Amino acid sequence: MADSKLLRPTLSQAGIHQLHQTTVLDESGESREVSVTGERPLTIYLDKREIVTLMTLGAAPEWLTLGYLRNQGLVDNIEDIESVQVDWDVEAVAVTTRRAKDNLDDLMSKRTVTSGCGQGTMFGHVMTSLSKLKLDCPSFTADRIYQVLENLREHNEVYKQAGAVHGCALCSDQQIDIFIEDVGRHNAVDAISGWMWLNNVKGADKVFYTTGRLTSEMVIKVAQMQVPLLLSRSGVTEMGLQIAEQIGIGMVARAKGRHFLVYTGKAKFKPE
């Protein structure tokens, strides 16, 4: 839960409409009105310095910005941020800090191109910090996985209407704490990370769900949120698997309906 004593930044409330209408022809040549997913560029400026341009659905741009800065290690503490102000007229978000990092130039000097949809860079120092990340996968059962998947069925609102998005969720036990959709799975996980950071929500007792594949960057982001159990509807990459094993994250993938595969954390899994 949120800590009332935590010094929080001032945030704009600039979430935008996520669906738009267009006319298509179906397989019979008949005209139909359908929904399409919105997608907008959003350039993050940190103390007037351009950091990155993300392609986003725009549902939670402030949380997305906070999560991106947190997961890239460009701001250390939520108390260091004074304000996050989104202006869609210029497709930008201005982040003002109370205390900027002294070594920002060094942190931004090396970027790793990733497979991320919606962004696609990771600052090199994040990769080198992996040796410090150690988590303990909790015991989990098949019934727990089934219940999370069942509870997620009522979400995916944009996907159900228009497709073209990924969804991510943070779960307490079997309950869904927050669910975010965006055009990129990395954007969705960053938005949830930003929400956690803003509200001082800890990840040690949580499960993280994503519709997207579990690449190295996705595993790293979830590890930075201190969430020890990761669930995906999609598959995994070799590097994602290696990093999950190294950090101690339980990784369950290809999860849909009554089927899933446990890739890491096998010793903590109890079928019944």
C-alpha positions as CSV (number, residue, x, y, z in Angstrom):
1,M,0.0,0.0,0.0
2,A,1.0,3.6,-0.4
3,D,3.1,5.3,2.3
4,S,1.5,8.6,3.3
5,K,4.9,10.0,4.4
6,L,6.5,9.3,1.0
7,L,7.4,12.5,-0.9
8,R,5.8,12.1,-4.3
9,P,6.1,14.0,-7.6
10,T,3.3,16.1,-9.0
11,L,1.8,14.2,-12.0
12,S,-0.3,15.4,-14.9
13,Q,-3.4,13.3,-15.7
14,A,-2.9,13.0,-19.4
15,G,-4.1,9.5,-20.3
16,I,-5.7,9.6,-23.7
17,H,-8.5,7.7,-25.6
18,Q,-7.1,4.3,-26.6
19,L,-9.4,3.2,-29.4
20,H,-10.3,4.8,-32.7
21,Q,-12.8,3.8,-35.4
22,T,-12.2,3.0,-39.0
23,T,-14.0,1.4,-42.0
24,V,-12.9,-1.9,-43.4
25,L,-14.2,-4.5,-45.9
26,D,-14.8,-8.0,-44.6
27,E,-14.1,-11.2,-46.6
28,S,-17.5,-10.8,-48.4
29,G,-16.7,-7.3,-49.5
30,E,-19.1,-5.8,-46.9
31,S,-18.3,-2.5,-45.2
32,R,-17.8,-2.6,-41.4
33,E,-16.9,-0.2,-38.7
34,V,-14.1,-1.6,-36.4
35,S,-11.9,-0.3,-33.6
36,V,-8.2,0.1,-34.0
37,T,-5.6,0.6,-31.3
38,G,-4.2,4.1,-30.8
39,E,-0.4,4.6,-30.9
40,R,1.4,7.9,-30.2
41,P,5.1,8.9,-29.8
42,L,6.1,10.2,-26.4
43,T,9.5,11.7,-25.9
44,I,10.8,11.7,-22.4
45,Y,12.9,14.8,-21.3
46,L,14.7,14.5,-18.0
47,D,15.6,18.0,-16.7
48,K,15.3,19.3,-20.3
49,R,17.6,16.5,-21.7
50,E,16.0,14.2,-24.3
51,I,16.2,10.6,-23.1
52,V,14.1,8.4,-25.4
53,T,11.0,8.4,-27.6
54,L,8.5,5.6,-26.8
55,M,5.6,4.5,-28.9
56,T,2.7,4.1,-26.6
57,L,-1.1,3.5,-26.3
58,G,-1.1,6.6,-24.0
59,A,-3.3,5.1,-21.3
60,A,-0.9,5.8,-18.4
61,P,1.9,8.0,-19.7
62,E,3.0,9.3,-16.3
63,W,3.4,5.8,-14.8
64,L,5.1,4.7,-18.0
65,T,7.6,7.5,-17.7
66,L,8.3,6.8,-14.0
67,G,8.8,3.1,-14.7
68,Y,11.1,3.7,-17.6
69,L,13.4,6.0,-15.6
70,R,13.3,3.6,-12.6
71,N,14.1,0.5,-14.7
72,Q,16.9,2.3,-16.7
73,G,18.5,3.5,-13.4
74,L,18.3,7.1,-14.5
75,V,16.7,8.2,-11.2
76,D,17.4,6.5,-7.9
77,N,14.5,7.5,-5.7
78,I,10.9,8.6,-6.3
79,E,11.6,11.5,-3.8
80,D,14.2,12.8,-6.3
81,I,11.4,13.6,-8.9
82,E,9.6,16.9,-8.5
83,S,7.1,16.6,-11.4
84,V,6.1,14.6,-14.4
85,Q,4.1,16.6,-16.9
86,V,2.8,15.1,-20.2
87,D,1.8,17.4,-23.1
88,W,0.3,15.5,-26.1
89,D,0.3,18.7,-28.2
90,V,4.1,18.3,-28.5
91,E,4.1,14.6,-27.8
92,A,6.5,14.9,-24.9
93,V,6.8,14.5,-21.1
94,A,8.9,16.8,-19.0
95,V,10.4,15.3,-15.9
96,T,11.9,17.7,-13.4
97,T,14.1,16.4,-10.6
98,R,14.9,17.8,-7.1
99,R,18.3,16.0,-7.3
100,A,19.7,14.9,-10.6
101,K,22.3,12.1,-10.9
102,D,25.9,13.3,-11.2
103,N,26.9,10.5,-13.6
104,L,24.0,10.8,-16.1
105,D,26.3,11.2,-19.0
106,D,28.2,8.0,-18.2
107,L,24.9,6.1,-17.7
108,M,23.6,7.2,-21.1
109,S,26.9,6.6,-23.0
110,K,26.2,3.0,-23.7
111,R,22.9,1.6,-25.0
112,T,22.1,-2.0,-25.9
113,V,19.6,-2.5,-28.7
114,T,16.9,-4.9,-27.6
115,S,13.9,-6.7,-29.1
116,G,11.5,-4.5,-27.3
117,C,8.4,-3.3,-29.1
118,G,7.5,0.3,-28.2
119,Q,11.1,1.2,-27.2
120,G,14.2,-0.9,-27.8
121,T,17.1,0.4,-25.8
122,M,18.6,-0.6,-22.5
123,F,21.3,1.4,-20.9
124,G,24.5,-0.7,-20.4
125,H,24.9,-0.2,-16.6
126,V,21.6,-2.0,-16.1
127,M,23.0,-5.1,-17.7
128,T,26.1,-4.9,-15.5
129,S,24.1,-4.7,-12.3
130,L,22.6,-8.2,-12.7
131,S,25.1,-9.8,-10.3
132,K,23.5,-7.8,-7.5
133,L,20.0,-9.1,-8.2
134,K,19.1,-12.2,-6.2
135,L,15.5,-13.2,-5.6
136,D,13.8,-16.3,-4.0
137,C,11.1,-17.9,-6.0
138,P,8.2,-18.8,-3.7
139,S,6.4,-22.2,-3.6
140,F,3.5,-22.2,-6.1
141,T,0.9,-24.6,-7.2
142,A,-1.0,-25.4,-10.4
143,D,-4.2,-24.1,-8.8
144,R,-2.6,-20.8,-8.1
145,I,-1.6,-20.4,-11.8
146,Y,-5.0,-21.5,-13.0
147,Q,-6.7,-18.9,-10.7
148,V,-4.5,-16.0,-11.9
149,L,-5.3,-16.9,-15.5
150,E,-9.0,-17.2,-14.7
151,N,-9.1,-13.8,-13.0
152,L,-7.3,-12.2,-16.0
153,R,-10.1,-13.2,-18.4
154,E,-12.1,-10.1,-17.5
155,H,-9.3,-7.8,-18.5
156,N,-7.6,-7.2,-21.9
157,E,-10.3,-4.7,-22.8
158,V,-8.4,-3.0,-25.6
159,Y,-7.2,-6.3,-27.0
160,K,-10.7,-7.7,-27.1
161,Q,-12.0,-4.8,-29.1
162,A,-9.0,-4.0,-31.4
163,G,-6.0,-6.3,-30.7
164,A,-2.5,-5.0,-31.4
165,V,-1.6,-4.6,-27.7
166,H,0.2,-6.4,-24.9
167,G,-1.1,-6.7,-21.4
168,C,0.7,-6.9,-18.1
169,A,-0.6,-7.4,-14.6
170,L,0.7,-7.4,-11.0
171,C,-1.0,-10.0,-8.9
172,S,-1.3,-10.5,-5.1
173,D,-1.9,-14.2,-4.5
174,Q,-4.6,-14.8,-7.1
175,Q,-6.0,-11.2,-7.2
176,I,-5.2,-8.6,-9.9
177,D,-3.7,-5.5,-8.3
178,I,-3.2,-3.5,-11.5
179,F,-3.6,-4.4,-15.2
180,I,-2.0,-2.2,-18.0
181,E,-2.3,-2.6,-21.8
182,D,0.1,-0.9,-24.3
183,V,1.4,-1.3,-27.8
184,G,4.6,-2.7,-26.4
185,R,5.0,-5.2,-23.6
186,H,8.0,-3.2,-22.2
187,N,5.8,-0.1,-22.0
188,A,3.2,-2.1,-20.0
189,V,5.7,-3.5,-17.5
190,D,7.3,0.0,-17.1
191,A,3.9,1.5,-16.4
192,I,3.3,-1.0,-13.7
193,S,6.8,-0.4,-12.3
194,G,6.1,3.3,-12.2
195,W,2.8,2.7,-10.4
196,M,4.6,0.5,-7.8
197,W,7.3,3.1,-7.3
198,L,4.8,6.0,-6.9
199,N,2.7,4.0,-4.4
200,N,5.6,2.3,-2.6
201,V,4.3,-1.2,-3.4
202,K,6.8,-4.0,-2.8
203,G,7.1,-6.9,-5.2
204,A,8.3,-9.8,-3.0
205,D,4.9,-11.4,-2.5
206,K,3.6,-10.7,-6.0
207,V,3.2,-12.5,-9.3
208,F,3.9,-10.7,-12.6
209,Y,1.9,-11.6,-15.7
210,T,2.5,-10.7,-19.3
211,T,1.0,-11.6,-22.6
212,G,4.4,-11.1,-24.3
213,R,7.5,-13.3,-24.6
214,L,10.0,-13.5,-21.8
215,T,13.1,-11.9,-23.2
216,S,16.2,-10.9,-21.2
217,E,15.0,-7.3,-20.9
218,M,11.5,-8.4,-19.6
219,V,13.1,-10.7,-17.0
220,I,15.5,-7.9,-15.9
221,K,12.6,-5.4,-15.5
222,V,10.6,-7.7,-13.4
223,A,13.7,-8.5,-11.3
224,Q,14.2,-4.8,-10.7
225,M,10.7,-4.7,-9.3
226,Q,11.7,-7.5,-6.9
227,V,8.9,-9.8,-8.2
228,P,10.1,-13.4,-7.8
229,L,7.5,-15.2,-10.0
230,L,6.9,-14.5,-13.6
231,L,4.0,-15.8,-15.7
232,S,3.6,-15.4,-19.5
233,R,1.1,-16.5,-22.2
234,S,4.0,-16.6,-24.7
235,G,7.4,-18.3,-24.8
236,V,10.9,-17.6,-23.5
237,T,14.2,-16.8,-25.0
238,E,17.5,-18.5,-24.1
239,M,19.0,-15.4,-22.5
240,G,15.7,-14.7,-20.6
241,L,15.9,-18.3,-19.2
242,Q,19.6,-17.9,-18.2
243,I,19.0,-14.6,-16.4
244,A,15.9,-15.9,-14.6
245,E,18.0,-18.9,-13.3
246,Q,20.8,-16.6,-12.3
247,I,18.6,-14.3,-10.3
248,G,16.3,-16.9,-8.8
249,I,13.0,-16.0,-10.5
250,G,10.4,-18.7,-11.1
251,M,9.4,-18.5,-14.7
252,V,6.1,-20.1,-16.0
253,A,5.3,-19.6,-19.7
254,R,3.1,-20.8,-22.5
255,A,0.3,-20.4,-20.0
256,K,-3.2,-20.5,-21.4
257,G,-6.3,-22.2,-20.1
258,R,-5.3,-25.3,-18.2
259,H,-1.8,-25.6,-19.7
260,F,1.6,-24.1,-18.8
261,L,5.3,-25.0,-18.7
262,V,7.6,-24.3,-15.7
263,Y,11.0,-23.2,-17.0
264,T,12.7,-22.1,-13.8
265,G,11.7,-22.5,-10.1
266,K,10.9,-26.2,-10.7
267,A,11.9,-27.2,-7.2
268,K,9.3,-24.7,-5.8
269,F,6.4,-26.0,-8.0
270,K,3.8,-28.3,-6.5
271,P,1.4,-29.8,-9.1
272,E,-1.3,-30.3,-6.4
